[in-house]
Amino acid sequence: MSSTATPKPSLYRSLFNPFLHIAGGTALLVGWTAMLLASIVSYFSKAHFDGAIDIHFGAGGKYGIFLMEQFIAWTSVTAVFYIIGIAFSKSKIRLIDVAGTLAMARLTTLPAALIGFLPVYPVKLDDPMLALTIIITLIPGIWMIALMYNSFVVSTNIRGAKAIAWFIAGLLTAELLSKVLLQYLIPLV
């Protein structure tokens, strides 16, 4: 008896490219939930996601700042990648797919926010715990960038060298945009 069911995705694909199976509104809901939870954890761990791909630890603040950082970072990347997709893809680009998959890529901010609870503050440059914290922080950061790249490729249908070039340009632009927006909007909180 043969089965016509879709094969279960590999662990690698589930961790680095779940967007082949989850996109649109479902991905957006999952991503927004993770971003909300990460903002709550960040408030207590003092982890700031103050840029499209930045994370810094140590400074407290009002909860609204932590929430705003998450959503400004996501909005910046979404806006830039959507515009790139519209301009350079031969496919029809759906905002819900770009927004949803990029929100879901921010799932990694939840484990990253937990790193702020590690006992390395105040920072001592010769402390081996600091080096370990840096290495541990890089893991969710690299994972998020990999997820963002796969989100970009799947939702814009831009491939190959063109995808790499536009992804890098878009990510740098989104980083700059998020920094500018945070600079002007955080004082309002």
C-alpha positions in Angstrom: 0.0 0.0 0.0 1.6 3.3 -1.1 1.1 6.6 0.7 0.5 9.8 -1.0 1.2 11.9 2.1 3.8 14.7 1.9 7.1 13.5 3.2 8.1 14.8 6.6 10.7 17.6 6.3 14.2 16.9 7.5 15.4 18.4 10.8 17.8 20.7 8.8 14.9 22.0 6.6 12.7 22.5 9.6 15.3 24.5 11.4 16.6 26.6 8.5 13.9 26.7 5.9 10.5 26.0 7.4 9.0 28.5 4.9 8.5 25.8 2.3 5.8 24.5 4.5 4.7 27.5 6.6 4.1 31.0 5.2 1.6 33.8 5.0 -0.7 34.3 7.9 0.3 31.3 9.9 4.0 32.3 9.8 3.0 35.8 10.7 1.0 34.7 13.8 3.9 32.4 14.9 6.4 35.1 14.4 4.4 37.8 16.1 3.8 35.5 19.1 7.5 34.8 19.3 8.4 38.5 19.0 5.9 39.3 21.8 7.3 36.6 24.1 10.9 37.6 23.2 10.1 41.3 24.2 8.8 40.1 27.6 11.9 37.9 28.2 14.1 40.8 26.9 12.5 43.2 29.4 13.6 40.9 32.3 16.9 39.8 30.8 17.8 43.3 29.6 18.4 42.1 26.0 17.9 44.8 23.4 17.2 43.9 19.7 18.1 47.4 18.7 18.5 46.9 14.9 17.5 44.5 12.2 20.1 42.0 13.3 21.5 43.5 16.5 21.4 42.3 20.1 22.9 44.0 23.1 22.7 43.2 26.8 22.7 45.1 30.0 20.5 48.2 29.8 17.1 48.2 31.4 14.1 50.3 30.3 10.4 50.5 29.9 8.7 47.4 28.5 7.5 49.5 25.5 11.1 50.0 24.4 11.7 46.2 24.2 8.4 45.6 22.3 9.1 48.5 19.9 12.6 47.2 19.1 11.2 43.9 18.0 8.6 45.3 15.8 10.7 48.1 14.3 13.4 45.6 13.4 10.8 43.3 11.7 9.0 46.1 9.9 12.3 47.5 8.5 13.4 44.2 7.1 9.9 43.4 5.8 9.5 46.8 4.0 13.0 46.7 2.4 12.7 43.0 1.2 9.2 43.6 -0.1 10.3 46.5 -2.1 13.3 44.5 -3.5 10.9 41.7 -4.3 8.5 43.9 -6.2 11.3 45.6 -8.1 13.5 42.6 -9.0 11.5 39.4 -8.9 9.7 38.1 -12.0 7.1 36.5 -9.7 4.1 38.0 -8.0 5.1 39.0 -4.5 2.7 38.8 -1.6 3.3 41.1 1.3 1.8 38.6 3.7 4.4 36.0 2.6 7.3 38.4 3.0 5.9 39.7 6.4 5.0 36.3 7.7 8.2 34.5 6.9 10.4 37.3 8.2 8.4 37.4 11.4 8.8 33.7 11.8 12.6 34.2 11.2 12.6 36.2 14.4 11.7 33.1 16.4 15.5 33.0 17.2 15.2 36.2 19.2 13.5 34.2 22.0 16.5 32.0 22.8 18.8 35.0 22.2 16.9 37.0 24.8 17.5 34.2 27.4 21.2 34.8 27.0 20.8 38.0 28.9 20.2 36.0 32.1 23.8 34.7 32.0 25.9 36.1 34.8 28.5 38.1 32.8 27.6 41.7 33.8 29.4 43.9 34.6 31.6 43.0 31.7 35.2 42.0 32.5 37.2 41.6 29.3 39.3 38.8 30.7 36.4 36.7 32.0 36.0 33.4 30.1 32.3 33.6 30.6 32.2 36.7 28.4 33.8 34.7 25.5 31.3 31.9 26.0 28.4 34.4 26.0 29.6 35.9 22.8 29.8 32.5 21.1 26.4 31.5 22.5 25.0 34.9 21.2 26.3 34.3 17.7 24.4 31.0 17.3 20.9 32.5 17.3 22.2 35.5 15.4 23.6 33.3 12.6 20.4 31.2 12.7 18.2 34.2 12.3 20.2 35.5 9.3 20.0 32.0 7.7 16.2 32.0 8.3 15.9 35.5 6.9 17.8 34.6 3.8 15.6 31.6 3.2 12.5 33.7 3.9 13.7 36.2 1.3 14.4 33.5 -1.3 11.1 31.7 -0.8 8.9 34.7 -0.6 10.5 36.8 -3.4 11.5 33.9 -5.7 14.8 35.6 -6.3 17.6 33.0 -6.6 21.4 32.5 -7.0 23.9 35.3 -6.9 21.2 37.9 -7.5 19.5 36.7 -4.3 22.7 36.9 -2.3 23.5 40.4 -3.5 20.0 41.7 -2.9 19.8 40.0 0.5 23.0 41.6 1.7 22.1 45.0 0.3 18.6 44.7 1.8 19.8 43.6 5.2 22.3 46.5 5.4 19.6 48.9 4.3 17.1 47.5 6.9 19.7 47.7 9.6 20.3 51.4 8.8 16.5 52.0 8.6 15.8 50.3 11.9 18.5 52.3 13.6 17.2 55.6 12.3 13.6 54.7 13.3 14.6 53.5 16.7 16.6 56.8 17.2 13.5 58.8 16.6 10.7 56.6 18.0 12.3 55.3 21.3 12.1 58.7 22.9 8.4 58.7 22.4 7.9 55.6 24.6 
